[in-house]
């Protein structure tokens, strides 16, 4: 086997070791001799239930085209669902209320997947009329061009939110700008500056602006987006979005460190962004992810 560059070799070794570790844990926890090959690049993972239930379905966004695939516990291969849209997918979640997987792409198209019968996966495009949310950014932010990342989040009561994250590069003097080359991305890391939220109304097929989460807390990042009630977790700030790095494709594929430098808490009450920790996080790879346990 030949590798054109050292980076190709590094990715191959990383993927092979990842597969070996994954299948060792698979055999350990599920008492099975089957092995499952993991795609080279996995961006997002969503699961329908805890793996110990035995009937867990896993959906992923994978590889450079950000396509969809799924498998169930005990499967020996992935079922590829592809991507009927030209624009790659940004995020996926599993809705416990609707018992469906939802995926959203970079321009806001939402697709629902019913995978109860894995032999006949059923998809449906969720149509809605979008209007800008009620969170109005300050003038100094609204004048700048942004990169946008879209997320899907299921609130504790079952509502599905679309969350748009606005990111911009920041110069040393604190001013915002949109870089036009990868060289500038290296010099001026991307920072999150704003969020916009909307709730999908499936009956009216509209996206209703959301300016308050109440007791809910939303977590966004490189892993599956989720939400909890602040009252169930002492110390969490209600009506806030906790976010960690979710890097653009440039950083994912070059192997450059990008994690840790864009992590914080966005308050929907006063629209402020705070770090939430008493020290400066350095860049790392992979980026930090959120880990929590049910109360």
Secondary structure as UniProt FT lines:
FT   HELIX           6..30
FT   STRAND          42..47
FT   HELIX           51..53
FT   STRAND          57..62
FT   TURN            63..66
FT   STRAND          67..72
FT   TURN            73..74
FT   STRAND          79..82
FT   STRAND          89..95
FT   TURN            96..99
FT   STRAND          100..105
FT   TURN            106..107
FT   STRAND          110..114
FT   HELIX           118..120
FT   STRAND          122..126
FT   HELIX           139..142
FT   STRAND          147..154
FT   TURN            156..157
FT   STRAND          160..170
FT   TURN            172..173
FT   STRAND          176..177
FT   HELIX           182..187
FT   STRAND          190..201
FT   TURN            202..205
FT   STRAND          206..209
FT   TURN            214..215
FT   STRAND          216..220
FT   STRAND          226..229
FT   HELIX           230..232
FT   TURN            234..235
FT   STRAND          240..243
FT   HELIX           249..254
FT   STRAND          264..267
FT   TURN            268..270
FT   STRAND          273..274
//
